[in-house]
Amino acid sequence: MLFNSLPFLYFFLPVTYFVFWQLRNKNQRYLWLTVSGYVFYGCWNYKFCALMAFSTLVSYLAGRGLLAWSDARRRRLCLVIPITVDLLLLGAFKYTNFLFESANGLAQLFGLAADLPALAIILPVGISFYTFHTISYIIDSYRGAIRPTRNLLEFACYVSFFAQLVAGPIVRFRQVEADLENLDRAERSARLNIGWSFFTVGLVKKVLLADTLAAQINPLLAHWESLGTVSAWLCALGYTYQLYFDFSGYSDMAVGLGHLFGIRLPQNFNSPYKAADIADFWHRWHISLSSCLRDYLYIPLGGSRGVRWKVYRNLLITMLLGGLWHGANWTFIVWGLYHGLLLAGQRLVGASWDRLPAWLRHGGTFLLVVVGWVIFRADNLTMAGGLLQTMFVGTAGPLMPWAPSLVAMLLIAAFVAHAMPNSFELRHEWRPVPVAGLAGLFVCCLAVIYGSQASPFLYFQF
Amino acid sequence: MKCGSSWQLGYLIPRIVVLALLADGACRLLPMSALAFRGWEALSAPFPVDALFRPNACYRNTRSYGDLAALSNRPWLRQYRDEVFTTDALGYRNGPALCEQGPPEGLLVGSSFSVGAGVPDQETLTAQLQSVTGKRVYNAADVVADVARTRRMVQLLGMRRGLVILECLERHDIPSGPFGPSSRSEPAPRKHWLTVFKQQLEGSRLQILAQRGYKLLEDDCILPNPYAAAAPAKVLRNGATMLFLTADIDNHRRQRPVDHAAAYFSWVAAELRRDNLDLLVLLVPDKYSVYGPLLQEPDVRSEGVDPYLDRLEAVLRQAGIPVVNLLPVFRRQAGDLLDRGEYLYWRDDTHWNATGIGVAARELGRAWNSPCSPPPSPAPAQPLAADSIGATPHELPAE
C-alpha cells in the first residue's frame, strides 16, 4: 500500500485516524498504531510481519536488560545481541545473493570453478529502515542517551508506526519520545492543518513532479546504449530531480501523517541541491541516514580526530557502508566510495574551494552530485560507465519526441529545488489563495493517481 | 489558526477525499456500456457463471474499434465500425429464434474469435456457417473452451446428436493432462466471493475515465506512450500499417511443443462421444502467423521455425481427430487480397473480420460434409467484390 494510492487515501488512513482519535488511553493508542502499522506492512507481504515483530521483541528485551543490569558484561550482551540479530536479518535477506554472485564472478576472474546458487530470497520491504530504528534505540540506550521504555506497546508503536515504517525517515527514539509519552494528551485539531499541508506538498512533489519525470526518462534509460550526449544529460538531470522529489515528497507525507497522529517526525531533507559543497550536501540530504552514519559509524571509528589518513579511512568506510545500505549492487558501493572520495577531497582542498565564487561552488557541487546519481541509478557498472562516457564524450544520438516536455519539466523541477523554500521552511499557515491552489493541486494528484499506473517509491526496496 | 475555518487544508483536503470517494461510488452506477468501445466489455456479466455475457442484451455502437488500437493507445490507428452485439436468454451470442425449430445441429465452442468480437451479429462464424451449410449452429463460445461446460450446454439445448466445433486459437496453449472424466451434471464453478468482491472494488468507472484522460497525455509528445510496446505497428508490403499483439509475435518465434495435443483432443472426442456428438477441431491462426510473411521487413527471428498449427494439424490427423487448419488457406487469401487493400483481420484488432470469418466458414462447411477426411484442396482465391462484407469502411493512413 502506497501513500499515493486509493486504498490508503480512501480506507486505511480514514479508518486509522478515526479510530485513533476515539481512543483516549495512551496504551490503546499505542496498540492501535501498532496494529495499523502491521496491517500496513502486511499489505506488502504479511509473512514478513513476523520478522519485524521478532526484531522488535529482541530489541525491547535488550532495552529491558539495559534497564535492569548495570554489569558491564551483561550490558554489552544487551548491546551486541540485538544488533547482531538485526544485521544478520539485514544481511541474510538483502545481501546473500549479492555475495554469492560476487563470489562467483570473482572465482571466474581467477579461472576457478564456482557455482554458488542464486537463492529465491524476497527482500522484505523497509527492512533497512526498521532495523536501523531498533539498532539506534539499542545504541542510544546503551550510551545512556535515552532511557529504554518498559512499555512494549510504546516501543512496538515506535518501530511499526506506519508513517515512517517502510521508507523512513529513520527516526530515533529520543526524537519522538516526548510525543509518544504524551500521546494521550495530543490534540486532534492542533496539527491538523500543518499535517495536511505537509502531506499535500509531499503528494504534489511525488505524483506531479517525480512520477512525471520518471515516466519521461525511464523509457530512455531502458535503452541507454542508444542515447546521445544531450539525451544522456537530460536523463541524468531528470533522475536527479526525480529522486529528490520522490524521496523528499515521501518524507513530507510521512511528516504530515505523523502530525495527524500527534507525532512529530524529523526533517529529512533541507534543500540539498542548494548545497555549497559535498559536506554541506550530506548535511541536507537524507539527514536521518547521514546522522545515523555519523553517530553510529563515523564517530565510533574515530571521526575527524587523529591523523589525516585515518580521517580519510573513516570517511571512506562510512560512505562505502552507506552506499551498501542502499542496495545490494556494486553501483551503490561505487557511489558510496565516490562520495567518500569527494568528502576526503574536500578536506584536502576545502580552503581553496571556499574561495571560489558562490555560483561556482553551488554549480560544482550540483554537478558532482549529478554524476553520483548516474552511478546510483545504473543497473550495473557497465551502464554507469557507459552513461558517464556518453555524457562527457560528445556522442550523437536521437532526441526523444517528448524532449521539449521533459525540458519544461526540468525547468519547473529546478526552480522548485533550487529557488523555492523547502517544506520545513514553509510556515504551513496559508492564505486562502494558496490554500485553493494546493487544494487544486491535490485534486490533480488524485486525477493522476486514478489515471496513471502504480508508482512505488524508489526507496521501498531498501 | 482555527481548523474549523473552511479555508484551511485541514478542512478542505479530507472533504476532497470524501467527495472523490463519493464520486467514484456514484460513477459505478454508470453502465459499463456507456464506457465501452465494443460489445465484449459492454455486455460482460458482472458475476458470470456459465456464460460470460448478460442474457437478453443488445449493444450497438457505430464507432466501435479494435482492441489493439485501444491496448497500444494509438487512436489514430483505429478502424471505426458498426457493431451490433446481441445475446440470447442463456447469455451467449445467438439470435432469439435459433432454437425455436428444435435443438441445433452444431455447437461452436472456442475463444473470442468464435464469439465474433469485432463483427456484427450477422457476420459471426455461426451466422456465416449457417449461410454456407444451411445448418443451425449454436454459438456457445466464451473465452476458452471447457469440456464440462460444453456438455452442460449440449444437455441444456437438448442436443441428442450433432457436431461440436472446437475452435482452437493459435495463441492458446493446449492443456496437458491428466484428464479425468467430465461431468455435465455438476454445477458450473462459481468464483470465490473474495475474488468477486475484489473485482467489483477494482471496477472503477472513474478510473476508466481518468485513464482515458491520462492516455491523451501519453501521446509520445507530452509523455511517452508506455502502451505502444504491447502492440507494435508494422508496415505491410502494400504500405498499410497493421497492429500485432506482442505475445503473438513472441509465440511465432518459438518452437512450441505439440506432442501432448493428441491426448487432449482424443480425450475431448471421447467425452463428447458419451453424448453422441462428433468433434471437429478448427485451428485458427494468430494474425501475425498470417501477415508476418507479408511485412515489408521480414521477421528474421522466425525463420527456421515450423508453423505451430501445421505441426498441430499433423499430430491430430495422425490421432484420427477431424481437423481444419486455417493457416494455409488464410496465408494464401491474405496474400491475394493484400494488393487490393483487403484483409482477413482488422488492422487495429487481434480478431478476424467478416472476410476472414467467411473464409473460415467455407472451410468448415466443406469439412462438415466429410468430417473424417481431409478437406478438399481449396479453390483458387476468387476476387471479392468491392462492396462485399468485410470491406473496411475507413482506410488507415499509411505511416
Interface residues (C-beta under 8 A of the other chain):
Chain A: L6 L9 Y10 P14 S189 L192 N193 G195 W196 S197 F199 T200 T212 A215 Q216 P219 M400 P401 W402 S405 E429 W430 P432 V435 A436 L438 A439 F442 V443 L446 A447 V448 Y450 G451 S452 Q453
Chain B: M1 K2 C3 W7 Q8 L9 G10 L12 I13 P14 I16 V17 A20 L21 D24 S204 L206 Q207 A210 Q211 R212 G213 Y214 K215 E218 D220 C221 I222 L223 P224 P226
